[in-house]
């Protein structure tokens, strides 16, 4: 029996969004600007309602720290 995990479901959706929105070639890093990632993640997480705001903020801060090292771009490996 598998349990539904809201965070894994959300991260799967974010991966797909990155792959759709990137200007990288197929099979590339699927980079998107942090601002875009943050907007989408915050929106989807708020709709889901299962992930506490403090966890969302901490997650986004970690992603921002990584993105800052890559010219403000979020890479799939960051999450």
Beta strands, then each sheet from edge to edge (+ up, - down):
strand 1: 32-33
strand 2: 73-74
sheet 1: 1+ 2-
end
